[in-house]
Amino acid sequence: MSSTPLIEPSVREKIIADPNTLLEDADIMRALVAANERSMGNNVVDLRGIAMERLEARLDRLEDTHRSVIAAAYENLAGTNQIHRAVLKLMDSTKFEEFLHDLGAEVAEILRVDVMRLVLESEISTPDPSLAKVGDVLSVAAPGFIADYLTQGRSQHLRQVTLRQVQPEAATIYGDKAEYIRSEACLLLDLGAGRLPGMLVMGAEDPHQFSAQQGTDLLAFLAGVFERTMRRWLS
């Protein structure tokens, strides 16, 4: 080893004064380890170097997991805030017409969905003329329609929240907007004893906004609040 310094004096002095800066720089440490391995030749196995590589790989995995957990927590917090704001807006309404208007306008905007639909089953085939002034947010269907729509005619348990890609039958829900809707969240509503069920549907143009792999806790909470609010209006 030469006794003559090969590093610029100012750089050498900084390293000697604070060697920890080198130890904390991952790129420099990898370069030094690689240079040390080359100097030993191909016939020497550096167990310490192998251990360091494994530790680095493990640290990278831990950092990725840490970032994923933080991202998931942030997304969950943002979703919670959305649901809370939507619930507060629904509770502001003093008239049923205003309630439905807010549902299709400001509530849909808060939840970042493109279409909101409220489906109520009724045994009365003739629609109430008063429903015309609330727009296309509310629709009335025959008994059994909601179960058929959620299960697509298959025999299966009805879930409170169903997240999925939009089905061909969606035109009955979305009307002329069906061609743009690619995913949906369907919330089954229990409107109380003696009443037929209801369904709140949220449609999105983004095919990945709602999928079966997503959690449903927040939407289940929204469904619980909404069905209790509807019971008040229906009474």
C-alpha positions as CSV (number, residue, x, y, z in Angstrom):
1,M,0.0,0.0,0.0
2,S,1.4,3.4,-1.0
3,S,2.1,5.9,1.8
4,T,1.4,8.7,-0.6
5,P,-2.2,9.9,-0.4
6,L,-4.1,9.4,-3.6
7,I,-7.2,11.4,-2.6
8,E,-7.4,15.1,-2.8
9,P,-6.3,16.5,0.6
10,S,-9.6,18.4,1.2
11,V,-11.7,15.3,0.6
12,R,-9.3,13.2,2.6
13,E,-9.5,15.6,5.6
14,K,-13.4,15.5,5.5
15,I,-13.4,11.7,5.5
16,I,-11.0,11.5,8.4
17,A,-12.9,14.1,10.3
18,D,-16.3,12.4,9.8
19,P,-15.9,8.8,8.6
20,N,-19.6,8.0,9.4
21,T,-20.6,9.9,6.3
22,L,-19.1,7.1,4.2
23,L,-20.7,4.4,6.3
24,E,-24.1,6.0,5.8
25,D,-23.8,6.3,2.1
26,A,-25.1,3.0,0.6
27,D,-23.7,3.6,-2.9
28,I,-20.1,4.4,-1.6
29,M,-20.2,1.3,0.7
30,R,-21.3,-1.0,-2.2
31,A,-18.4,0.4,-4.3
32,L,-15.9,-0.2,-1.6
33,V,-17.1,-3.7,-0.9
34,A,-17.0,-4.5,-4.7
35,A,-13.4,-3.1,-4.9
36,N,-12.4,-5.2,-2.0
37,E,-13.8,-8.4,-3.6
38,R,-12.0,-7.7,-6.8
39,S,-8.7,-7.2,-5.0
40,M,-9.1,-10.6,-3.3
41,G,-9.6,-12.5,-6.6
42,N,-12.2,-15.0,-7.7
43,N,-11.0,-17.9,-5.5
44,V,-11.8,-16.2,-2.2
45,V,-15.3,-16.2,-0.8
46,D,-16.1,-13.1,1.3
47,L,-18.7,-14.3,3.8
48,R,-19.0,-10.9,5.3
49,G,-19.8,-9.4,1.9
50,I,-22.5,-12.0,1.3
51,A,-24.0,-11.3,4.7
52,M,-24.0,-7.6,3.9
53,E,-25.8,-8.2,0.6
54,R,-28.5,-10.3,2.4
55,L,-28.9,-7.6,5.0
56,E,-29.3,-4.9,2.4
57,A,-31.9,-7.0,0.5
58,R,-33.8,-7.5,3.8
59,L,-33.6,-3.8,4.6
60,D,-35.0,-3.0,1.1
61,R,-37.9,-5.3,1.7
62,L,-38.6,-3.8,5.1
63,E,-38.5,-0.3,3.6
64,D,-40.9,-1.3,0.9
65,T,-43.3,-2.8,3.5
66,H,-43.0,0.3,5.6
67,R,-44.0,2.5,2.6
68,S,-46.9,0.2,1.7
69,V,-48.2,0.3,5.3
70,I,-48.0,4.1,5.3
71,A,-49.7,4.4,1.9
72,A,-52.5,2.0,3.0
73,A,-53.0,4.0,6.2
74,Y,-53.2,7.3,4.3
75,E,-55.6,5.8,1.8
76,N,-57.8,4.5,4.6
77,L,-57.8,7.9,6.4
78,A,-58.7,9.7,3.1
79,G,-61.6,7.2,2.5
80,T,-62.9,7.7,6.1
81,N,-62.9,11.4,5.6
82,Q,-64.8,11.0,2.4
83,I,-67.5,8.9,4.0
84,H,-67.8,11.2,6.9
85,R,-68.3,14.2,4.7
86,A,-70.9,12.4,2.6
87,V,-72.8,11.4,5.7
88,L,-72.9,14.9,7.1
89,K,-74.1,16.2,3.7
90,L,-77.0,13.7,3.7
91,M,-77.9,14.7,7.2
92,D,-78.3,18.4,6.2
93,S,-81.3,17.7,4.0
94,T,-84.7,18.9,5.4
95,K,-86.8,17.6,2.5
96,F,-86.8,14.3,0.6
97,E,-86.5,16.0,-2.8
98,E,-83.5,17.9,-1.4
99,F,-82.0,14.7,0.0
100,L,-82.2,13.0,-3.4
101,H,-80.8,16.0,-5.2
102,D,-77.8,16.1,-2.9
103,L,-77.3,12.4,-3.3
104,G,-76.9,12.7,-7.1
105,A,-74.9,15.9,-6.9
106,E,-72.7,16.9,-4.0
107,V,-72.6,13.5,-2.3
108,A,-71.5,11.9,-5.6
109,E,-68.9,14.5,-6.0
110,I,-67.6,14.0,-2.4
111,L,-67.4,10.2,-3.0
112,R,-65.8,10.8,-6.5
113,V,-68.3,8.6,-8.4
114,D,-69.8,9.4,-11.7
115,V,-73.4,8.2,-11.0
116,M,-75.5,7.7,-7.9
117,R,-78.7,5.7,-8.1
118,L,-81.3,4.8,-5.4
119,V,-83.4,1.8,-6.3
120,L,-86.6,1.0,-4.3
121,E,-88.7,-2.0,-4.9
122,S,-92.5,-1.5,-4.9
123,E,-95.5,-3.7,-5.7
124,I,-97.2,-0.7,-7.3
125,S,-96.6,-0.8,-11.0
126,T,-97.7,2.7,-11.7
127,P,-95.0,5.2,-10.7
128,D,-95.9,8.1,-8.5
129,P,-96.0,11.3,-10.6
130,S,-94.3,13.2,-7.7
131,L,-91.1,11.2,-8.3
132,A,-90.6,12.9,-11.7
133,K,-89.3,16.1,-10.1
134,V,-86.4,14.3,-8.3
135,G,-84.7,13.4,-11.6
136,D,-83.2,10.0,-12.5
137,V,-81.5,9.5,-9.1
138,L,-84.5,7.5,-7.8
139,S,-86.0,4.5,-9.6
140,V,-88.7,2.1,-8.7
141,A,-88.4,-1.6,-9.5
142,A,-90.6,-4.7,-9.2
143,P,-90.1,-7.0,-6.1
144,G,-87.1,-9.2,-6.5
145,F,-85.3,-7.0,-8.9
146,I,-82.5,-6.1,-6.4
147,A,-81.7,-9.7,-5.5
148,D,-81.6,-10.6,-9.2
149,Y,-79.4,-7.7,-10.0
150,L,-76.9,-8.4,-7.2
151,T,-76.7,-12.2,-7.8
152,Q,-77.1,-12.0,-11.6
153,G,-79.7,-14.8,-11.3
154,R,-77.5,-17.2,-9.4
155,S,-78.4,-18.8,-6.1
156,Q,-76.1,-17.1,-3.6
157,H,-76.1,-15.2,-0.3
158,L,-76.8,-11.4,-0.7
159,R,-74.0,-9.3,0.7
160,Q,-74.5,-5.9,2.1
161,V,-71.8,-4.5,-0.2
162,T,-71.0,-5.8,-3.6
163,L,-68.0,-4.4,-5.6
164,R,-67.5,-5.5,-9.2
165,Q,-67.1,-4.6,-12.8
166,V,-70.3,-3.4,-14.5
167,Q,-72.6,-6.1,-15.8
168,P,-74.6,-6.1,-19.1
169,E,-77.8,-5.6,-17.1
170,A,-76.5,-2.3,-15.9
171,A,-78.5,-0.4,-18.4
172,T,-81.6,-0.9,-16.2
173,I,-79.8,1.1,-13.5
174,Y,-77.7,3.7,-15.4
175,G,-79.9,4.3,-18.4
176,D,-78.2,6.2,-21.2
177,K,-75.0,6.5,-19.0
178,A,-74.5,2.7,-18.9
179,E,-72.0,2.8,-21.8
180,Y,-69.6,4.9,-19.7
181,I,-69.8,3.1,-16.4
182,R,-67.2,0.4,-15.9
183,S,-67.3,-0.5,-12.2
184,E,-69.9,-0.2,-9.4
185,A,-70.5,-0.5,-5.7
186,C,-74.0,-1.8,-4.8
187,L,-75.2,-1.3,-1.2
188,L,-78.1,-3.4,-0.1
189,L,-80.5,-1.4,2.1
190,D,-82.7,-2.8,4.9
191,L,-85.6,-0.3,5.0
192,G,-87.3,-1.9,8.0
193,A,-89.9,-4.5,8.9
194,G,-92.7,-4.7,6.4
195,R,-90.9,-2.9,3.7
196,L,-89.2,-4.2,0.5
197,P,-85.4,-3.8,0.3
198,G,-83.6,-0.9,-1.4
199,M,-80.3,-0.5,-3.1
200,L,-77.8,2.4,-3.4
201,V,-75.6,2.1,-6.4
202,M,-72.4,4.1,-7.1
203,G,-71.1,3.8,-10.7
204,A,-67.6,4.9,-11.9
205,E,-66.1,5.3,-15.3
206,D,-62.8,3.9,-13.9
207,P,-62.9,0.1,-14.2
208,H,-60.6,-0.2,-11.2
209,Q,-62.4,2.1,-8.8
210,F,-64.5,-0.7,-7.4
211,S,-63.3,-4.3,-7.4
212,A,-64.0,-7.4,-5.3
213,Q,-60.5,-7.3,-3.7
214,Q,-61.2,-4.0,-1.9
215,G,-62.3,-3.6,1.7
216,T,-65.9,-2.9,2.3
217,D,-66.0,-1.6,5.9
218,L,-66.4,2.1,5.1
219,L,-69.1,1.4,2.5
220,A,-70.9,-0.9,4.9
221,F,-70.9,2.0,7.4
222,L,-72.3,4.3,4.7
223,A,-75.0,1.7,3.9
224,G,-76.0,1.5,7.6
225,V,-76.3,5.3,7.9
226,F,-78.2,5.6,4.6
227,E,-80.8,2.9,5.3
228,R,-81.5,4.5,8.7
229,T,-82.0,7.8,7.1
230,M,-84.3,6.3,4.5
231,R,-86.4,4.7,7.2
232,R,-86.9,8.2,8.6
233,W,-88.1,9.5,5.3
234,L,-90.3,6.6,4.5
235,S,-92.0,6.8,7.9
